[in-house]
Amino acid sequence: MKKTMITGVQPTGNFTLGNYIGAIKNFVSLQEQHDSFIFIADLHGLTTYQEPKKINKIILDLAAIYLACGVDPKHTKFFVQSSVNEHSVLGFLVAFQCRVGELSRMTQYKSKKAKAGNSVDLGLFIYPTLMAADILLYDAEVVPVGSDQKQHIEITRDLGERLNKRYGEIFKLPEYYIPENGHRIMDLQNPTEKMSKSAPLDDKGTIFVLDDVKTTRKKIMSAVTDSDNKVKYDEKNKPGISNLITILATLRDCSIKEVEKEFGDCNYGVFKEKVADEVEKFLLNFQAKYQKYRESEELITILHEGAKAAEARAQKKLDFIKEKMGIAI
């Protein structure tokens, strides 16, 4: 029997090459081997205010991006989170089992609270309980994440285990999946920071998947490296060139060692040109697929059918959970 795999992404910011390499590429490579679910986490996106008129467009843009990245509705149930109400109900029930101290220790909450102080919304504080519900609702066993998301899987496991002890065996506990390389793509101008989808569109350190390829080439050619001029992977001492090596290796589906061997005698200028060529090839292919999906009525149909299939599974699971908790009449 196939293991269940799930992932989701918020419809906020602008999708980057880092988002593709660090998350979606891995999901796509695994989707046929699993009972796969992927959702657009529009409820999570509401932890910060979004203009209502723009949300619908952003959701559809992101749906087209996912499909262009290779998410296949034949193998994956692809839907919008708010279309399946069981996510919200279970999120509420899970919140009752969670302690304030646990949530206050979450890295993302602490980081944003440090910047915003007491103006942080409650949604940001309790969003890990909804995230846990997203995963537990489908008994997901595999969750592809970046290395900075491990904490979310750990609290999901803690909450699932707590509910199992209180009410009997209700949930399977998930494991995170982090690829050997390519799990974290860094900013081209500041390679000690992760490439961010919240960066402005003219940001020189971020490659957006809908960028013009000429713009992308300029960003890569101006990427910060070091004075060594040796194409060698050393994340600590050579973070800039290591980041470019990772990008090339993951787009080519080869190892870092293979990249080092091929370009070990090249200077940085030549190597950057090769990275830019590979990124350009990927983007041109991706953007053609994106336009096809975005302009097609099939996009809405795929999301509706995915939601219907997910809801059938989620409703059955939620009925079972409520019965175990003694609230099913």
Number of C-alpha atoms within 10 A of each C-alpha: 6 10 12 20 27 26 21 24 19 17 24 19 14 19 22 21 23 25 22 22 23 23 24 22 21 19 28 20 11 15 22 14 14 18 20 27 25 24 25 24 21 21 18 21 19 17 16 11 8 12 8 8 8 9 16 13 12 17 18 19 19 21 26 23 23 24 21 20 22 16 24 17 18 12 15 21 23 29 27 21 23 16 18 19 13 23 25 18 13 23 22 15 16 22 19 10 13 18 10 10 8 11 20 14 12 16 14 18 17 15 11 14 17 11 10 11 10 8 9 16 13 9 15 18 20 20 20 26 24 23 23 25 25 25 28 27 23 24 21 22 21 22 21 25 24 19 14 13 14 17 16 19 21 16 19 25 20 16 23 24 17 15 20 16 11 12 13 13 13 20 21 18 20 22 18 19 19 20 16 7 17 27 24 23 27 25 23 27 19 17 22 15 14 16 23 22 18 13 17 13 14 12 15 19 24 30 30 26 24 18 19 14 20 10 13 23 20 13 20 24 17 15 22 20 20 13 8 11 15 18 22 19 20 13 13 9 10 19 21 23 27 23 25 24 26 24 25 24 21 18 17 13 11 13 16 19 13 12 19 18 11 11 17 15 13 14 13 19 12 12 24 21 15 15 21 23 17 16 22 18 13 17 20 16 12 18 19 11 17 22 14 14 21 19 10 11 9 12 17 16 11 19 20 17 15 23 22 17 15 24 18 11 14 23 17 13 20 18 14 14 22 14 13 17 15 10 9 11 5
